[in-house]
């Protein structure tokens, strides 16, 4: 089971549609890429090519 990372200020924002969007800060704190094609992925994952930069 993966470790639960508590959310802090600056870890996410709400999109216009009301979705929670995680920031680069949160992804780096989490420490790995989930390969979901996140908007602010610092690991360079591209969902279309299924590869990292």
C-alpha angles and dihedrals in degrees: 000000000000121000117262109238113206114231118242134184110291095026094103146358133204118253122224087262091055098254122140108245116196117222129226087257091060094046091052091048090051089053104214143062116253091197092229095125095252116195094235100034109157091192094071098240115167113199093198094057096028089227141108124237 
